[in-house]
Amino acid sequence: MPFDKYAPFVPIVLEDRTWPNVTITTAPTWCSVDLRDGNQALIDPMDPARKLRMFTELVAMGFKEIEIGFPSASQPDFDFLRQLIEEDLIPDDVWIQVLVQCREELIERTYEGLAGAPRAIVHFYNSTNPLQREVVFRMDRAGIKQVAVDGATMCKAAESRLPALADGSATEIRYEYSPESFTLTEPDYAIEVCEAVMDVIAPSTDDPIILNLPATVECYSPNVYGDVIEWFGRTIKDRSSVLVSLHPHNDRGCAVAAAEFGVMAGADRVEGTLFGNGERTGNVDVVNLAMNLFMNGVDPELDISDIDKLRRVAEYCNRLPVSPRHPYVGDLVYTAFSGSHQDAIKKGLDALDAKRDPDTGEYDMFAVPYLPIDPKHVGRSYEAVIRVNSQSGKGGVAYVMKTEHGFDLPRRLQIEFSKTIQHITEDTGTEIGPGVMWDNFQAEYLPAEPRFVLRSHELNTSASDDDGRTVIQAQVEVDGAASSIRGEGDGPVEAFVAALVAEFGDKVGDDFDVLDYAEHAIGQGANTMAVAYLETVRADGEIRWGVGRSANITTASLRAVLAAFERQTSDT
């Protein structure tokens, strides 16, 4: 590794730093850049529907400042800006923010897009670091500073030409300036450029300028970032007329720490994205930052009470997955695989339950080993995967069922089946081997002599564009008695469910619905079998899984339906 081709970058060593002694007691102002910085980093940028879905969710979360795009550089961004304005989609307490370079034609186009907006933050920027000055722009310090000053002058001039609103009032404009690549710019020069911009914008305590200090590329450690931010706040003139804003990226994997140190060092505002989407390794994760405040007893001023919904929105809009190990939101972050962890968590939850108020069910303070927060506070629950035996290591039920038997159980089925295994280990006082596990799986989900048996079925699907419904005629045997049932639905599974409910609905309270479905193949070639898994719920809310297998995937699916139906009738 040619480490000698790199050198540490420490622009400031603040000997009298105070930020390490600061405790964050209030949330900074949050600004979402999902629709701009996040969107421009996507393989497939958001279409209009996804943009509006993201904007709506950000507003619902409580963001008061949302950077909605780069309207002068992108027609879709311009059109989205116009949609928000013309359809009156901007709440009264929300500021939309638009990004623009310090170029006259781009600034003019930006203000054209802002016509009719009730309020907006105009975020203009130019690159200031030595490498950009020398390689990209071929300008000296004076030339780059003049670019920033000219940009500010053109913005003010364009603002004066904005048409009045329908009620005769003017669009309220606030300004944000970014010396792009701030963390690679000489600190004294960054101050010089920012103050020159301030001379044009003329901010005041009542109308401050946002000076955004981007770690466009994260180039030094979070403690150095803290020093630089504290120094900047001490040094910039008219500090009461300035909102210091952070825009960390995650190239070193330290964006969250850098943002927290920056806020401790006096920053007023943080720009970031949901779950850290963005260029290269991403922007700082605002949800992570907000949840860190929450777990320290500070109001994050963002609604994250349904974190899975936020993840679904982010994954839909970005068309990118969120890692199973992502802080606070990943599929596995409230799951313990280790037996000792499971035991400690279980005892902690039991102790917490003992402290609950008998009338309200609330407790004073959350404290459970290995769980930094109560998962219920973000709409989640604690899930444990049971350690099975010493040979299976820490993988538990899911690992053994997949590696030993080829069954890739859906996550919630893993949890359901794990309860069966847990009863066995508790009753016997020993761990359980793969063979015993398989015997119990078959007894529970694939019994040798089921009460409900699918003998045959016939499917017919209408080719009509207006209908396209599937009709099933099936012969089933229930406790040895043959029945012929018929049902209709949008596919084989729905049609078969309808047939079962029509014939045997009284056994499940006249309601039986499918919640989830999964399938996969086992084996290869002529020996390939299809396995289907079906999660169902009956009228009283009881949830049961069914498993079916066959050489034919449709038959496997119908057998899974029937197996789930049988399990739902077992205690009615």
N, C-alpha and C positions, 0 to 999 in steps of 0.2 A: 504494500500500500504506500503510494508516494505522498505521505503526510507532509513531507518537507515543502510541497508546493502550496501549502496553505499556512496562514498565520492567524493567530487570534486577533480579534478586533475589539478593543476596549477604548472607546473614544473619551470616556470620562471616568475618573475614579473620585467619587464624592466622599471625602474623608469624614465630613460631618453629616452624613446621611441620617435622616430621621425616619424614613419610610418603614424600616424593619420593626419599629415599635408601634406602628399604626394597626389598629383593628378596624376592619370594615364593618360599619354599623348601618349603612344605608346602601341601597342599590344605586349604581350609576344610571345615568340616562342611557337607555338601550336604543340602538339603531340597527335594524335588520338590513343586511345587504344581500339577502337571498335572491332577490329579483334582479340584481345587477352583478355583483362580484360572483355570487354563487351561480347565477344563470350563465354567465359568460364562460364558466369553467366546465359546462356540461357537454358531453359528447353530442347529445341532441338537446339544444336549448328548448326551454319551455314554450309550448304553443299557447295561444290566448286563453284557452280553458284552464290550463295548468297555472298560468300566471295569476289569473283571477282567483283560483282556488288558494294559491299560496298567500296572496294579498289578504283575502278574507280571513284566513287562519291567523295570520300575523296580527291583524286588527283584533280578532277575538282573544288572542293571547294577552293583549294589552300594550303592544308596541305603539308608541306615540310618534316615532320617526321611522320611516320606511323608505329606503332608497329603491325606487321602482325601475330604474334603468338608465340607459345612456341614449336618450332620444335623438341626439344629433348624429349618432354614429350608426343607428339601427332603425330601420323603418318599423319593424315589429315593436320596438321599445317606444317609438314615437306614437304609434297607433294605440298602444296600451295606455300611455299617458293621456291621450285624447279621450279614450274610453272612460277612464276614471273621472275625468273632468266633465265630459258631456253627459254621462249617466249619473252624475252626482253621487259617486261611490266613495268619496273621501269623507270620513266622519269629521265632525267639527273639532275634535281634539287631536286629530292626526295630521302630521306634517309629511307630505310626500317629499322625497329628495331626488334630485336629478344630477347626474355627473356630466361634466363637460371639460374638455381640454381648453387651454388658453389660446384658442384660435377664433378669429372673428366670425368666420362663416358657421362654425359649430355653436358658438354662443348665440348668434342670431337665430339659428334653427331651434335651439333649446328654448329660447323665450317665445318663439312662435308656438311651440308646443305647450307652453305654460299659460297661454292666453285663456282667461276665464277661470283659472285655478284660484280657490279662495286663499290658499297659503302654500308656500313651497320653500324648501331649502335648496339653494343653488350651490352645488359642490364643484368648484373648479380646482384644477391641479396642474402641476408640471413637475417633471423629474428634476431633482436637484443634486444628486450624488455625483462624485467625480467621474465615475465610469460612464454614466449616461452623458454627462457634460462633454466628455472627451470623445467618446466613441459614437454616440448616437447623434447628438446635436452639434458637436464641434463648436461649443461656445465656452467662454470663460465665465467666471462668477458673475460679473456685471451683466453679461448677456442673458444668463438664465434668470437673474433677478428681474431684469426688465420684462422678460416674458410673463412672469407672475404679475408684475405691476400692470402691464398692458391688459392682461386677462381681467384683473379686478376692475380696471377702468372701463373696459368694454361691457362687463356685466352690469355695472352701475348705469351706463348709458342705455343699455337694452332694457333695463328695468324701467327707466323713465318713459319708455315708449310703449309699455304694456297698456292695452286698452282697459278702460274701467270696467268693473263688474256690472251686472244687470242692475244692482241697487245703487250704482254710482260710486261705490267704494273701490279702493285699489287692492290688487293682489298683494298680500303680505309676503315679503321676501326676506329670508334670512340667508346669511352666507357662511359657507364652509370652504376653507382652503387647506389643501394637502400638499406639502412638499414631498412628492412621491419618493419612495425609498429613503424615508427619513432616517432609518437606522443605519444607512450607509452614507449619510450626508454628515459633513463636519458640523457639530452642534452649533458652533458660533455662527456659521454661515446660514444654517436653518433659521436661527433667530433673526438674522439680518433680513432674510427674504420674507419671513412672516411679518416682521414689523413694517417692512415696506408695503406689504399688502394691506396691513391695518391702516396705514396712512391714507390709503384710497377708500377703503370701506368705511372708515371712521366709526368703529363700534363704540358702544357705551355699556354701562352696567345694565341698563334696561334692554338693550339690543346688542348682545355680545356676538362676536364672531366665533365660529367654531374653528379652532386650529387642530386639524386632524394629523396625527403623527404616525404614519403607517410603517409597520414592520413589513413592508412589501415583500421582502425576503427576510426571514428570521435569521439573523447573522450573529447574534451574541446571546449570552445566557440571560435568564430572567432577572437576575440580580443586577446586571449591568443595565438592563432596560429600566429597572426601577430607579437606578441612579440617574440615568439620562432624563427620565420624565420628571423627577424631582428637581433636577438642575434647570430644566426648561421652564417649569412653573415658577421657580425662583427668579429666573433671568428675564423672561418675556416682559415687556412693558405693559402697563395698564392691565395687570392680571385680572382685575375685577370685570374687565370688558372682554375676557377670553374664556371660552369653554374648551378645555384641553380634552381632546378626543383620541382614543386609541383604536388602531386598526391592525391587530396582530395576525400574522400568518403562522403556519405551524411547521415550517421547514425543519426545525430542530426537534419537533415534538413537544415544544414548551409553551405553546400559545396560551393555554389556560393559566399557567403559572405567571407568564409574562404579563397578561392582562390583570391578574390579581395584584401583582407587585406594582404595576402602573397605577392602578386605582389607589393602592396604599400610598403611592408617591404623590397623589394629588390630582390624578386625572378625573374628569367630571363625566366622561361619556365613553361608551364602548360600542364599536361597530363589529358585527359578526353575523354568523348564519346558524340556522338550526342544524345541530349535530355536526357542524364543522365542514360542510361542503364548501369547495372553493378551489382556486388554482393550486396545482401541485399537491401538497399534503393538506391543503384546505385553509379556510379562515378559522378564527377562534370560534369555538362552539358556545354560543350564547346560552343554550339550555344547560350545558355543563356548568358554566359560570353562575347562572341563576340558581341552579340546584345546590351548588357549593354554598351560596349564601343561605339558602333555605335550611340546609343541614347544620348551619351555625346559628340558627335562630333569627336570621335577618329576612325580612319580607323581600322576596326577589322582584316584586312588582310586575311579575309575568305569571299568567295562569298556566301551570304545567300539571294540573290535577289529573289530566288524562294523557299521559305521556305516550301511550301506544297510538292514540289518535294522531298526535303530532308526528310520530314516526311514519304512520301510514300516509299522511299528507306529504311529508318530505320525500318519501320513497316514490309516491305517485308523481309528484311534480318534478323531481330530479331524475327519476328513472335510475336511481342508484340505491343499492341496499345499505342498511345500517348494520354494522358489525354486531354479531351476537355478544361481543364483549364490550360494546360501547358503554361508557359510564351512564348509569341511571336508566338507560332505555334498552340496552341489548337483551336478546332473548334469555341469556344465561346469567345476567348480573344479580338476580335474586334467587339463584340456584346454588346449592352446595352439593358437591360430589363427594367430598370427604366425610367419612363417617363421624369423625370427631367434631367437624364443623356442624354437621347435622344435629348431633347430640347437643352441642352448646346452643345452637339456635333454638331447638325445640325447648330446652330448659328456659332460655331467655324469654320465649314467647309465653310459656306457661307462667313464668314469674310476672310478666307484663299483664297477663289476663287477671292474675290475682289482685293486681293493683287498680283494676278498672272500677270506676264509679258504678255501683249497681243500677243506678237510675239512667245514667246517660251512656254508659259503656265506654266513657273516655278515660284516659290516663293522663297524669301530669306531664311526665317527660318520657320520651322514647329511649330505651336502652336495651338492646339485644345484641349479644356477641355476633360479630361478622356481618351485621346488617347496619350500614351507616344511617339509613333512614327506614321508616316504616313503608314498605312497598305500597300499602294501601293509599298513602298520601299522593301517589302519582298514578293511581288506578291499577296497580299491579298486585301480585300476591307472592308470598314466599313459596318456592317450589323446590322439593328435594328429590334427587335421584338416588335410590338406595344402593349402597355398596353391597355387592352380592357375595363375593368371596375373595380370598387373597389372590387367586389366579386371574381374576378379572380386573385387578387393580382398582382404579378409581372410577372406571367408566360406568359400572353399575348395570342395571337391567338393560338399558338401551344398547350398551356395548355388547353384552353377551347375546342378546336376541339377534343382533345384526351379524356379528362375526361368527357365532356358532350355528345359527339357524337361518340366516338370510332375511329375517324379518326386520325391515327398517321402520320401526313404529313411529307414528306421528307423536309429537311432543306430549300432547295431552293424554294420549293413550299410554305413553310411558308412565305418566303419573298415575293413571287409573290402575294399570297392572302392577305398578310398584307397591300399591297399597295391599294387594293380595300377597305379594312376596313378603312384605313387611309383617303381615300377620303370621306367616309361617316362621320367619326368623324369630319373632317375639315368642311364639308358642314353643318352639324347639330350643331356643336359647343358643342356636348355632347359625352360622352362615349357610348359604344355600348354593349348591352346585348347578352348573348349566343343565344337566340332565333333569334334575328335579324341577328347575325353572320351566323347562320345555313341557314337562308333563302337566304342570299347573296351567301353563298357557293354553295347552290343548283342552284341558278340562273346562277352562273358563270361556274360551272363545271358539274352539274347534272341537266340540264334544263328539265322541264316536257315535253316539245315538241321540241326536238332537230331537227335541219335541216338535220343532217346525222343520219340515223338509221340503225343498223345492224339487219337484219331480220333472217338470218340463215347463217351457214357456214359449210364447209366440209373440213377436213384436211387429207392429205395423206403424209406419210413420207417414203422415200425410205430406204430399209434395207441394201443397198449396202455400203460396207466399203469405197468405193471410192467416194460416193456421199453423202448419208444421208440427202438430201435436203427435205424440207417440201413444199408441194404444197397446196395452199388454193383456194377454190372456194367459194365465198361469195356473198350473195344477200344483197345489201344495197339500201336504199331509200334516195334520196337527194332532198330536197324541194318537196317531194311527188312523185318524179319520180323514178321508180325502175330501178336498174342496176345490172347486174351480172358481177363480176370482178374476175380476176384470177391473182395470183402471186406466186413467188417461193423465198425461202430464207432458211437460216440455222435454222429457227424455226418459230413458228406461227406468232410472232410479225414481224419479218423481212419479211416474206412472205406477210403479210397483208399490210405492208408499201409499198412493191413493187407493189402490186395490186392497191392500192390507187393512187400512183404516176403515174402508167401507164394509169389509167383511168381519173384522175382528177388533174394531175400534174400542168397543167396551172394555177390552182387556188392558188398554192403556189410557183410559179416561177420555176416549174419543179425540185424542190429539197425539200426533206422533210426527215430529219434524226432523229433518236432517240439518245438522249444524256444520259439519265439515266432512270432507271426503279426500282420500289419498289412495294412490295405487302404485305398484311397481312390479317388476318381473323378478322371479327367482329362477336361477339356472340358465342354461344356454341350449340353443338348438332344439332338438325334439323333446328335450326334458324341461323346457321352459314352462313355468307356471305363473299365472297372474295372481297377485294378492291385492285385495281391496280392503280399505279400512273406512268405516263410516261412524261418525259421531252423531248421536241422536238425542232428542229431548222429548219427554212426554208432557202431558197436561200439567202435572204437579211440579215440573221443573227438574225432575230426575234425569240425569245425563248418563247414557250408556253407549259404549262402543260395540260395534259388530265387526267381525273379520270373516272374509270369504275368500276362497281360492279355487281356481279352476284353470284349465288350459285356455279358456275363453274369458276375456276380461269382462264382458257383459254379464256372463253367468257368475263370475266372481263377485261382481258388484251386487247382483241380486241376492246372492247368498249372504253377503255382508249385511244387506238390509234385513233379511230374514233373521239372521243371527242377532242383530241389535234388537229387533222386535221381540224375539224370544226372551232376551235378557231383560227387556223393559217389562215383560209380563211376569217375571220370576217372583216378584214380591207384591203383586197386586191381587 
